[in-house]
């Protein structure tokens, strides 16, 4: 079993994203040998959290199936130090899978009482606002202008992991760890997407409202300032209104009729 801990400078995370997090929040992502927790097992659990002006990355890796209870216990112990949980699609996959495997080895589930934010569920609700072709994590990262070093899917890595179990090679190990690390670190950028949700909840200030006449048509242009900087510029054009969201200001324009 490999227990890997290293830290990155806090500047790795956008300043506005840091403002949305606290030191008692744990980001979690798992890698498994399949979709069914009855037939498959967890081989890597990636965790990350903010500590001492740094971003800690903690990976628990099972070098074979027999080591799964070891990484589950390590994860359960780590969870005891946190009060909140963040995942990507954890509601339907990560947490139910973890719960089942923990129960399999009679390890107490450490996250049942922790408030949980599922970034997939949060971002999926922004479909009408954001022009995304897919709501997979890598697709959202591309929208944010993030390009990974890892080029594999979790499904593709299952074959590499099974090969590693038979003949451990450093190159395969690094591929497996890289994917899990980039999954969990990528969630910091996805946390920034919550700024759109906060905006829609009314977290903005009205800067000005100006009437304008264009080709005989009167428009009301309203400029807003979001309380939290938005990660990307978004254009949302509807029949009776145009909304342009820049990171630091928003323009809402719509025709005025008498």
C-alpha positions in Angstrom: 0.0 0.0 0.0 1.3 3.4 -0.9 0.5 6.5 1.2 1.6 9.5 -0.7 1.4 13.1 0.7 2.8 16.2 -0.9 1.9 19.9 -1.0 1.6 22.6 -3.6 1.7 26.4 -2.9 -1.6 28.0 -2.2 -1.2 30.1 -5.4 -2.0 26.9 -7.3 -5.7 27.7 -6.5 -7.4 30.8 -7.7 -7.7 33.4 -5.0 -11.5 33.6 -5.5 -11.8 29.8 -5.2 -9.9 29.9 -1.9 -12.5 32.3 -0.6 -15.2 29.7 -1.2 -13.3 27.0 0.8 -12.2 26.5 4.4 -9.6 24.4 6.0 -12.2 21.9 7.3 -13.2 20.9 3.7 -11.9 17.7 2.2 -12.0 17.1 -1.6 -12.3 13.4 -2.5 -12.1 11.3 -5.7 -11.8 7.5 -6.1 -10.6 5.1 -8.7 -12.2 1.7 -9.0 -11.8 -1.5 -11.1 -15.4 -1.2 -12.3 -18.8 0.4 -11.7 -20.3 -2.3 -9.4 -19.1 -2.2 -5.7 -20.3 -5.8 -5.3 -17.9 -7.1 -8.0 -15.1 -4.5 -8.0 -12.9 -2.7 -5.6 -11.3 0.7 -4.9 -7.6 0.9 -5.8 -6.9 4.6 -5.2 -8.5 7.3 -3.0 -7.4 10.9 -3.7 -7.9 13.6 -1.1 -7.0 17.2 -1.0 -7.4 20.1 1.5 -5.9 23.5 2.4 -3.4 23.6 5.2 -0.8 26.2 6.3 -1.1 28.3 3.2 -0.6 25.2 1.1 -2.7 22.7 -0.9 -2.2 19.2 0.4 -2.6 16.2 -1.9 -3.0 12.8 -0.1 -3.2 9.7 -2.2 -3.9 6.2 -0.9 -3.0 3.5 -3.4 -3.7 -0.3 -3.1 -1.1 -2.3 -5.0 -3.5 -5.2 -5.1 -7.0 -6.1 -4.1 -5.9 -7.4 -0.6 -4.7 -3.9 0.3 -8.1 -2.2 -0.3 -9.1 -2.3 3.4 -5.8 -0.6 4.3 -6.5 2.4 2.1 -10.1 2.5 3.2 -9.0 2.7 6.8 -6.5 5.4 6.0 -9.2 7.4 4.3 -11.6 6.9 7.2 -9.0 8.1 9.7 -8.2 11.2 7.5 -11.9 12.1 7.3 -12.1 12.4 11.1 -10.3 15.8 10.8 -12.8 17.4 8.4 -16.3 18.9 8.7 -17.3 19.2 5.0 -16.9 17.1 1.8 -16.6 18.0 -1.8 -16.8 15.5 -4.7 -17.6 15.4 -8.4 -20.5 13.1 -9.0 -20.0 11.7 -5.5 -23.7 11.5 -4.8 -24.3 8.7 -7.3 -20.8 7.1 -7.5 -18.0 7.9 -5.1 -19.9 8.0 -1.8 -22.2 5.0 -2.4 -19.2 3.0 -3.6 -17.1 4.0 -0.6 -19.9 3.2 1.8 -20.4 -0.3 0.3 -16.7 -1.1 0.5 -16.3 0.2 4.0 -19.2 -1.9 5.1 -17.7 -4.9 3.4 -14.7 -4.6 5.8 -16.7 -3.5 8.8 -15.1 0.0 8.8 -17.3 2.8 10.1 -18.4 5.2 7.4 -16.8 8.5 8.3 -18.8 10.9 6.2 -22.4 10.1 6.9 -22.9 13.3 9.0 -20.7 15.6 6.9 -22.3 18.2 4.7 -21.6 17.3 1.1 -21.2 19.4 -2.1 -21.4 17.5 -5.3 -19.9 19.7 -8.0 -21.5 17.8 -10.8 -25.0 18.3 -9.4 -24.3 22.0 -8.8 -22.8 22.7 -12.3 -25.5 20.6 -14.0 -28.1 23.1 -12.8 -26.4 25.8 -14.9 -27.2 24.2 -18.2 -29.3 27.1 -19.5 -26.5 29.6 -18.7 -23.3 27.7 -19.7 -22.6 26.5 -23.3 -21.2 23.1 -22.3 -21.4 20.1 -24.7 -20.8 17.7 -21.8 -20.8 17.9 -18.0 -18.0 15.4 -17.5 -15.1 16.8 -15.4 -12.6 17.0 -18.3 -15.2 18.9 -20.4 -15.8 21.5 -17.7 -12.0 21.8 -17.3 -11.7 22.6 -21.0 -14.4 25.3 -20.7 -12.2 26.8 -17.9 -9.1 26.6 -20.1 -7.5 23.8 -18.2 -5.5 21.2 -20.1 -4.4 18.0 -18.4 -1.2 16.1 -18.6 -3.2 12.9 -18.0 -4.8 11.7 -21.3 -6.5 8.5 -20.0 -10.1 7.9 -18.8 -10.8 6.0 -15.6 -12.1 3.1 -17.7 -8.9 2.9 -19.7 -6.8 2.9 -16.6 -8.5 -0.3 -15.2 -6.5 -2.4 -17.7 -3.3 -0.6 -16.7 -4.0 -1.2 -13.0 -4.7 -4.9 -13.5 -1.4 -5.2 -15.4 0.4 -3.3 -12.6 -1.0 -5.8 -10.0 0.7 -8.6 -11.9 3.9 -6.8 -12.8 4.4 -3.6 -10.9 6.2 -1.0 -13.1 7.0 2.6 -12.1 5.7 4.0 -15.4 2.3 2.4 -14.9 2.1 3.5 -11.2 2.8 7.1 -12.2 0.0 7.1 -14.8 -2.4 5.7 -12.2 -1.4 8.3 -9.6 -1.4 11.2 -12.1 -5.0 10.5 -13.2 -6.3 10.4 -9.6 -4.3 13.5 -8.5 -5.5 15.5 -11.5 -9.1 14.5 -10.8 -9.0 15.7 -7.2 -6.9 18.8 -7.9 -9.2 19.7 -10.8 -12.0 20.1 -8.4 -10.5 23.3 -7.1 -11.1 24.9 -10.5 -14.6 23.4 -10.6 -15.3 25.0 -7.2 -14.9 28.3 -9.0 -17.9 27.4 -11.1 -20.1 27.9 -8.0 -19.6 31.6 -8.5 -22.2 31.4 -11.3 -24.6 29.9 -8.8 -24.0 32.6 -6.3 -24.6 35.2 -8.9 -27.9 33.7 -9.8 -28.8 33.7 -6.1 -28.5 37.5 -6.1 -24.9 38.0 -5.0 -24.1 41.0 -7.1 -24.3 44.8 -7.0 -26.1 47.1 -9.5 -23.4 49.5 -10.8 -25.5 51.5 -13.3 -28.6 51.4 -15.5 -28.5 53.4 -18.8 -31.1 53.8 -21.5 -29.8 53.7 -25.0 -31.5 54.1 -28.4 -30.2 52.0 -31.4 -31.8 52.3 -34.8 -35.0 53.6 -33.2 -35.2 50.9 -30.6 -34.7 51.8 -27.0 -32.7 49.4 -24.7 -32.0 49.4 -21.0 -28.4 48.3 -20.3 -27.8 47.3 -16.7 -24.2 46.8 -15.5 -23.7 44.5 -12.5 -20.7 43.6 -10.4 -20.5 40.0 -9.1 -19.5 39.6 -5.5 -17.2 36.7 -6.5 -15.1 36.9 -9.7 -16.4 34.6 -12.4 -14.0 32.1 -14.0 -14.9 32.7 -17.7 -16.7 35.1 -20.0 -20.1 33.7 -21.0 -22.5 35.1 -23.7 -26.2 34.2 -23.2 -28.4 35.6 -25.9 -32.2 35.2 -25.7 -35.0 36.5 -27.8 -35.8 39.4 -25.5 -32.5 39.9 -23.6 -28.8 39.6 -23.8 -26.6 38.6 -20.9 -22.8 38.9 -21.1 -20.9 37.7 -18.0 -17.3 38.9 -17.8 -15.2 37.9 -14.8 -15.6 41.3 -13.0 -18.7 42.8 -14.6 -22.0 41.7 -16.2 -24.0 43.5 -18.8 -27.8 42.8 -19.0 -29.5 44.4 -22.0 -33.1 44.2 -23.1 -35.5 46.3 -25.3 -37.9 48.7 -23.7 -41.3 49.1 -25.2 -43.9 51.8 -24.4 
